[in-house]
Amino acid sequence: MAAPFSVIPNSGLASAPEEAKREDAPKPPQQFDGLISTLPLNQEWIPIRLRKYQDFWIPEHSLPGVMAMQQNFEARPDDVFVLSYPKSGTTWLKALAFAIMTRTHYSMADHPLLRSNPHECVLFIPRVFSNGTASKLEAMPSPRILGSHLAYSLLPDSMKGSGGRFLYVCREPKDVFISRWHFNDKMRPDSVEPIPFERAFDLYCHGISPYGSIWEHVREYWEESLRRPEKVLFLKYEEMLEEPVGTAKKLADFVGCPFSPEEEKEGVVEEIIRLCSFDSLSKLAGRMMRKLNTVMPLQTTSFYRKGVAGDWRNHMSEVMAGRMDAVTSQKLERSGLTFGISAGMEADGM
């Protein structure tokens, strides 16, 4: 069974504004500013500025943390990493992984996920480095569970060679695009016009969107899961929706803390699924609504929208859908990876 986790609500997120008021507050890394200013720039995903770094378009505000992470992060052999392309089910996978791995330490009636956002329970490594609070990572007891949106090729060598386990979730690219477009709109100042839907679609199809080409991102983790299936668990969002119980059991087995027959008989798996459901977490986010300490103006509710698969049908024309499907086929050619969803499938997570 996994060792205890140390959970501090708002750690690395909502607490940082108070830290920033102190004279001795941690400072974000500035040694990369010169290099970042020379990288190719795209400013169309308002309000996010993108810089092309190591073949992927990364949000400019994230790059200092990414670069510091690449140089300084020290992985441990028992680390568990939750990884994804943005808007692919990150929040749900974080909640599930955290609840599964810490289930012997918290009652369902007083669980950290009832008072903290999943992103506060499972910290994004680059954001911790961006905040200048990397010491928090060293202070965390093992096994740590941490997150990132970086493509596999951008991860620090210490992560790829540490022996830690990788949990990766992917999602139908058309749904990811729709979720991204709405997510961007939530961050847009009222005084600024949103990026036109058609222009955002065109950029996305060319791999110019936050964290780069979804197809390259997904393919890198897919191929690594084929090379090292014992270390990289590759999940599909749509399959998670169809088989939440099976997914929870698969996650528990993979991270080394399988459900016992007694737990299954007592309904522990189902309790965790209910705790981490879209309905539960989105309602909790609404009740504890507050601004998260990110450079972008995000609330606890920003990570929840519809929680369904196939919503692209309500936004895309057949021509647009066909174009993106063609890009998917070309980019994933000979990989063995395919996407398939059922229309209107209801989600249990996000």
Summary of the structure (lengths in Angstrom):
residues: 350
radius of gyration: 19.4
end to end distance: 26.5
largest distance: 58.4
contacts: 1114
relative contact order: 0.17
helix: 47%
strand: 10%
